[in-house]
Amino acid sequence: MATMRAHRIELMIKKLLTLPIPDQYQVQTTHITMTDGTRLPISVIGQGAPVLILHAYGMDAREFLPFILPLASKYTFYLPHLRGFGLAQPIGLTQFDFVRQYADDLHVVIEQICLARNIDALPVAAISMGAQVMWAYFSRYGSARVSRYLNIDQSPAIHNQPDWQGGLFGTRQREVFAVFHEMVNMTLPYIQLESFTHLPFALKRRVTDVERQFSLLSVNRRRSKAFIQAMTYKNDPKLALYEHRLWNHKRQCLQAYLTLPYDFRGALDKVTIPVVNLIGGRSKLYDPKWQQKVTQMLPNATEIVLPHSGHAVPMDEPVRFYQVLRRFFGNEL
């Protein structure tokens, strides 16, 4: 009996796999040509009004799919892959100031989407590094092409200053930045190596340990921390063969973060569109109290604080994150 039941289940699964997938649930990849001739990949899914979401540091844009699939019948989601990440992993940076380069790329992407869809502006949501790129975009290009903006746990200023203590890692910034500086300096002699596997073993262990600690600082929930520990730790044999394709690109981004005075507070009063500031109430990357000051600095902003979430809101609070996205794109916030 059990064998017959298992066979029926197997046949049912095979039948389901042969069913045609509705168009709105099929992910397509399009490319938009940047000013330097680079063809940037954009994942596109859905049918309906166009909206855009920007991913975080180290993230593949397609990681948003679980949150947007239920909305794919109402909206067309454009998910750019920023240079060096996701489908754009083979595309290198041509500028040290990667945030500016990403902002310039984003300008081209938004202009092309608006032209293709015959619209004046579209809603944008962005998280972490993607949101930092949006602050740079607003500083360079204004907000005329963005109808409303969802800022997910990101300060417009990275470095703490006498008048601003809301930078990356808050009161621990000097301590954590010292660790990052050390790691960057250790890797500099090896940046010409094509493969991560060729780095000295001790350096590979140091790089992956620092990345894990960064990821753990990004979350608050126990389950999130357990997931990160399970997914990122590699024993010695696995680490010896680990092909970390993003390590050099992530090093470049980190070096720019440590070096350049990223501060886009001067553009806030020009962002007159509706802004929703989504804040992780337990964020260790950006102090929630200072993020609330950003809400007050914007001319037309509201905020949502998720009291149990760290910086990585989709991981800590996936249901609430989906609910916020649904209401934001539905213009209910």
Stockholm file with secondary structure:
# STOCKHOLM 1.0

chainA/1-333         MATMRAHRIELMIKKLLTLPIPDQYQVQTTHITMTDGTRLPISVIGQGAPVLILHAYGMDAREFLPFILPLASKYTFYLPHLRGFGLAQPIGLTQFDFVRQYADDLHVVIEQICLARNIDALPVAAISMGAQVMWAYFSRYGSARVSRYLNIDQSPAIHNQPDWQGGLFGTRQREVFAVFHEMVNMTLPYIQLESFTHLPFALKRRVTDVERQFSLLSVNRRRSKAFIQAMTYKNDPKLALYEHRLWNHKRQCLQAYLTLPYDFRGALDKVTIPVVNLIGGRSKLYDPKWQQKVTQMLPNATEIVLPHSGHAVPMDEPVRFYQVLRRFFGNEL
#=GR chainA/1-333 SS CHHHHHHHHHHHHHHHHHSCCCGGGCCEEEEEECTTSCEEEEEEEESSEEEEEECCTTCCGGGGHHHHGGGTTTEEEEEECCTTSGGGTTCCCSSSCHHHHHHHHHHHHHHHHHHHHTCSCEEEEEETHHHHHHHHHHHHHCSTTEEEEEEESCCSBCSCBTTBCCSTTGGGHHHHHHHHHHHHHHHGGGTTCSCGGGSCHHHHHHHHHHHHHHHHHTCCSHHHHHHHHHHHCCCHHHHHHCCCTTHHHHHHHHHHHHHSCCBCGGGGGGCCSCEEEEEETTCSSSCHHHHHHHHHHSTTEEEEEETTCCSCHHHHCHHHHHHHHHHHHTTCC
#=GC SS_cons         CHHHHHHHHHHHHHHHHHSCCCGGGCCEEEEEECTTSCEEEEEEEESSEEEEEECCTTCCGGGGHHHHGGGTTTEEEEEECCTTSGGGTTCCCSSSCHHHHHHHHHHHHHHHHHHHHTCSCEEEEEETHHHHHHHHHHHHHCSTTEEEEEEESCCSBCSCBTTBCCSTTGGGHHHHHHHHHHHHHHHGGGTTCSCGGGSCHHHHHHHHHHHHHHHHHTCCSHHHHHHHHHHHCCCHHHHHHCCCTTHHHHHHHHHHHHHSCCBCGGGGGGCCSCEEEEEETTCSSSCHHHHHHHHHHSTTEEEEEETTCCSCHHHHCHHHHHHHHHHHHTTCC
//
